[in-house]
C-alpha cells in the first residue's frame, strides 16, 4: 500500500458537485493497412500492456469519513471488461457526433472501487477509420507523464509483437488491516496541524523569492485587477461537450522562424485569437480588459523521471483583446510567458507543500461544497487554460492501426467553462476544446476558428 501525495489527493478531494476530475484523449485510427483490427485485438492489447503501467492496476483504499489521504493498493487481477467498453457513435459518425458522444462520456464518474481509468471503443465510424476514447483520473498523473505513457501502451511499428502479459506490480509496502489502517490515519490527522507552520513558512519563502522581481519589474498585470467575465466564465454545470481540430506544425514553424517565438507561445496566441473570433460570431462584445490565460508548466527537475504522478503548476498571462494586429497579441504572450517561466524556474528546485499535505479530504471536500454556491459571485481569476503537451514524434500504432490524431480533453472547474488542450507530434498540433454546453452551446465555433487564427498569424509573421 502506498499513500497518495498531497497533490494527487487534492485532485480527488476537489471532485464534488459539477467537477469531475478526470482527463481524456480521443484516438483516431486508420485501419486501412490493418485488416485484422478489431475490438478483440484492442482488448487483448489492453490485457497485455496495461499492467506495464502499474498505477493503472491499482485501486484506492480510502479512509472512513475522509480523515486522511487515501492510499493505493493492489486491485488483484484486472477485469479488462470493466474498463473497456463498446459504444456506438450516432450516425453518420462524423466529428460532431463523436464530440457530442465523448462529451457525454466525460460526465460519467469513474468508480473509485476499481482502477481509475476507462477506454471506450467507438463503433459506427466510416469505413477505414476507428477510434478509442480513454479517460484517467487526474490523481493518477499529469499531462507530461501521461504523454510518456504512450510509448508503453502503443507501438512504433504496425506489426509489433504485443508480447506476453506483463506481471502485476504492487504499490509496495504492507497492506494493513482495517483497524491498523484507521489508527494510522488518525495519527496522520493529528499531525496535520503541526504541518501548517511549515506550509506557511514555505509560502513566505516563495513570496520572498519573487519580491526582487516585483520590485524590479512591478506587479504582473494579471494581478492588478480581476479578469473579465464573458459568457463562458459563469458557474459550470455537470454537462460537457468536445470539439477538436488538427493544425499543421509546419505553419507554426514558419511563424517561429519569422518571429523567433516559441511554438508554445504561438499555440497560446492562436487559441486566444480563436476565442476572440468566437465571441464576435455569437454577437458578444469583446471585453475591454485583457483575457487571463493560465499556462501549465512542468515542475519536474533534472533527474525527476520518477513515477507517474502530478508535477505541474500554472502561471497566468495577460492577453490583450480588441487588437487588430495578431503580432501585438503574440508579443504580449511572449512577455508574459518569459516572466512566468522566470518565476517558476525559481520554484522548481524546492517544491512547495500542497494543501493536500496538511488538510484531510474531509476538510477539503467540505470547503469545496461550501465554496460552490459562491462561484457566481466571486471574481474571475482565469478565463481559460491552454495546455501544451508533446507526444513522441514517431508514428504510433494501436493493434496494427496507425494513430492519425490524439485529441485531449480536460476537466473544467469553478467558473471556467472552456478549455484548450493540445498535443504536438512531428507533423501536427491536435487541439481538443472542452466546454460546458450551457455556457458554450456550440464548441465547433471555437474549434473552427483555430485554423483561421493560425492562418492570420502566419500571414502577419511572413509579412514582417
Buried (B, 14 or more C-beta within 10 A) or exposed (E): BBBBBBBBBBBBBBBBBBBBBBBBBBBBBBBEEBEEBBBEBBBBBBBBBBBBBBBBBBBBBBBEEBBBBBBBBBBEEBEBEEBBEEBEBEEEBEBBBBBBBBBBBBEEEBEBEBBBBBBBBBEBBEEEBBBBBBBBBBBBBBBBBBBBBBEEBBBEEBEEEBEEEBEBBBBEEEEBEEEEBBEBBEEBBEEBEEBBEEBEEEEEEBEEEBEEBEEEEEEBBBEEEEBBBBBBBBBBBBBBBBBBBBBBBEBBEBBBEBBEBBBBBBBBBBBBBBBBBBBEEEEEEBBEBBBBBBBBBBBBEEEEEEEBBBBBBBBBBBBBBEBEEBBEBBBBBBBBBEBBBEBBEBBBEEBBBBBBBBBBBBBBBBBBEEEBEEBEEEEBBBBBBBBBBBBBEEBBBBBBBBBBBBBBBBBBBBBBBBBBBBBBBEEBBBBBBBBBBBBBEBBBBBBBBBBEBBBBBBEBBEEE
